[in-house]
Amino acid sequence: MEILLLILLVLVVLALGAYALGFFLPDHVTMSRDITINAPRETVFALIGDFNRWPAWSPWADRDPEAKYTIEGSGVGHLMAWTSEVKSVGNGSQRITAYDPPRRMESDLNFGAMGGAHAVFQLEEKGPSSTHITWSFDSNMRRGVPVLMQPMATYMGFMMEKFLAPDYEKGLESLKASAEEEAGDAPAPAQFTPRP
């Protein structure tokens, strides 16, 4: 009986230690993916710079056809908010904070108690009908999260790229197909370059 209590005590101490460590481990997460699209920058930017056009390529749009969206404004301040019963979609909002067509767009994402993030689309012209686009994600995993949930958010940060990268890659591939269709080109095979 004493051995069982000792084992239980050790497990409790280890669990509390791991929980406390979550307040001090690095909480900054960055990730990006990029792709080359056979379409002019203006065509590509038109698809990302207007939230009304995101259903054509967004990796999350088909995950919940019943999700409710509210879209307001345009340019800087353009807002898209959503609510969904599907856990992988959830509730949140995205607001454009920097808008420089057809070169760059930045937005802040708000996931409520799950925190927030900053996203950037950088478009580089590779020719009259070729665009290299980089989509990046940057988050302080503990910012905006209730104090008692912050250690869990920290540990989630270590798995963020594994969870998010497939969505970014799917989204860029869909963006490529949509932009190339609009530009009148046959879609070429997608090639992704992971960037830590």
C-alpha angles and dihedrals in degrees: 000000000000090000091053091050090048091051090048091049091050091050092050091049091049092049092049090047092052090047092050091046088059089071092059107035118099110284101184116107127187129175137160142180129192140192140179116240124197094226136086118274091245091059093048094044092051089061096050100033095061117058089203087070097049095094088070092066114000112127090220099048096085095040091081117016088182095059115124118230132193117193123186138174130350138251115008107012094026105151135201118183125180142186124197139169089213108098095216090056100036124157128308149109141243125206126187111239101173126029122181109156127237095003111050145002128185129188140180118227123207120197097173112227089004091067130235146270144201121238129195132192113197117188121197122189112232095176139327090295104023129084130183110206128190120196113195136184126204126180143164097216096206098045112107093005120121110261097246091052096048097093090054090049089052092054090046087058091066089059097039097101092050090052099039105036096073090053092049091048092048091047094050091048090052091045089052092050093047095046094045091049090052090047090050096244127129109248114256123213112284119246120193128197114202114220120191 
